[in-house]
């Protein structure tokens, strides 16, 4: 059973939607945020990443930053750039990027079901990032960064989406990165009630992207429950999300670059790899084999196919985490050969999202700061569900969802107006 709730969304007027919508604030650097917001007074990064308006060197976790973001949100509301729906509603949000298309439901998901594990997680959160999200929610009195959820597709949901998207959209624009964003509204009470009932037959919701956002919403609700009666209000029982059918999501690889070969020469390193991999040259990097990788070393790309013994296959089948390409790389290369035991903290390794082509990995190595790059076979949605169903944890930096949901198209405002 999955509980979803309509809400009185705060949304940009259609004529401002393209200016307001912004990448999630935690996937862009401060310089990138300033460049994106430059010349655009309505960019939502002025709410989520308000330090872009303040002096260089300011602590991004300072009270001044959070209060500046809250003030900008109020200003957008007072100026009529953002407006609040008169009644609870659902949204439908479609993204098109190159040949990929995904369409999801904008709603509130149940914090209680998150706390009870009905909404399934697959990664640990970092205290600093979680606290940052808590302070944004508390200071802004809102949630503006939607959590990306998914579920196993149902025919009822598919038919419902088809009906909604056959109508004229409220908003449609193409962002600078080439992603087309289209939004519809559902305000009909009967239709809202039907989709709420249909979701009660959904076995589980899965978090794809947004573990810190959902954890922060849970912490805020718990804090308010202890401090006063505000949490008894309906709109504080849920967190903002967009829910997609599982087979519409696109996961790109989360690739690695490493500074040195841990004492190996290039030839010795290739010989060591050959124990567990079949390694051959390739001129078409970026098409890594299942559970394997493409590797850039000394100006050349190599393709590595993992060798599996009869004893290793059952171990991988029993534990879905072990079957992931990133796990195989960790267990066979990063730890035993390169001496990297903690990818979260070791400065000898860095991560590059699969949105960047193989030539970017090669340029990092050719630039001299890094010695070897690994382009991984991407984690699949089925693998992610298997790990979540087993209550496992994904290795760090193992999924890169693309396209990213934009902030600012829907805001879950707590205070009544």
C-alpha positions, 0 to 999 in steps of 0.5 A: 500500500502506498499513500499519496496526497494532493496538496495546494501547490505553489507554482510559477505563473506559466510565463515565468516557469522557464525562468524560475525552474532551476537545477537542484541546488546541491548538484551545482557549485557556487560558481555554476549557480551564479552563472545560471542565475546571472541576469535572471532575478527569478531563478529558484537558485536564489532560494535554494542557493542564496549565498550566490547573492552574498559575499564571497567566502560566506559559510553556506550553512550560515543563518544568513544564507537560509534567511536570505533564501526564505526572504527571496521565496516570500518576495517571489510570492508577494510579486506574483511570480509564484502563486498558490493553488486554491485547492489541493491538486496533483501535477503531472511532470514530463521530461524529454532529453534526447531520446529519453522521456519520463512522466511522473505524478507530482504529489506528497508521499507519506512521511509515516510510510517513509519512517516505517520502511514502506518507502524503500531506501538504498543509501545512507545519508550524510549528517551535514547534508541532511541537516542542511535540508532540515534548515532549508525546510524549517527556515523556508517553511516549505519543501521545494526540492522534490524527491524522485520516487518510482514504483513498479508500473501498473496499467491503471497508472499508465491509462491515467497518465495517458488521459491527463497528458492528452490535454493541453499542458499548463507549462512547456519549455526547454531549458539551456541543457536541452531538457524539455519540461512539460507540466499538467494539472489535475484538479478534478476531485473525482480523478484525484480520488481515483488515483489515490485509491489506485496507489493503495494497491501499489506494493511499495515506493522506492527512493531513486534520488532524494534520500537527504530530502526525505530524511530531512522531512521526517526529522522536521515532522518529528521535531514539530511533533515534540514541540507543538501541534503543527504536525497534526495538520495534513500538509505536514504529513507528507513530503514533496515528490515526483513518482515515476513508473520504474521502466521510465527512469534512466540511470547513467553510470557514476564513473571514477578517476584515480590519482595513482596506481598504488605503486604499480607500473601501467604494465604491471597494473594491466597484468594484475587486472588480467587475473580477474578480467579479460582486458582488450583495447577498445576504440568505442569507450562508454559501452562497458560490458555488464558488471565490467568497465572501460578504462583509460590509461596512458592515452588508451582505452581498454575494455574489461570483462569480469571473469566469474568462477563457478563459486563466485556466481552463486555469491553474486546471485544471493546478494544483489549488491555483489552483482553491481558493476561498481561492487565488482570494481571495488572488490577486485580493483579499487581495494586490492590493487589500488588500495582505496578502502573508503571511497567516501573519504579517500582523496585519491579517488573522485567521481564523474557522472555519466552525463559527461562523455568518455572524453571528459574522463580522458581529458582528466587523465591527460591533464596529469592530475589523475592516472586512470579512469573507469567508465562503469556499466550502469546500475539498472533499475531492476538491480536498484529495486533488488537491493532495496527489496533486500534492505541492502545499501548501494555502494557510494556514488553508484547511480546517476539519474538523468535528467534531474528534476527541476526545483521551483516548478512545485513548492510545498508551502507549510504556512497558510495564507 
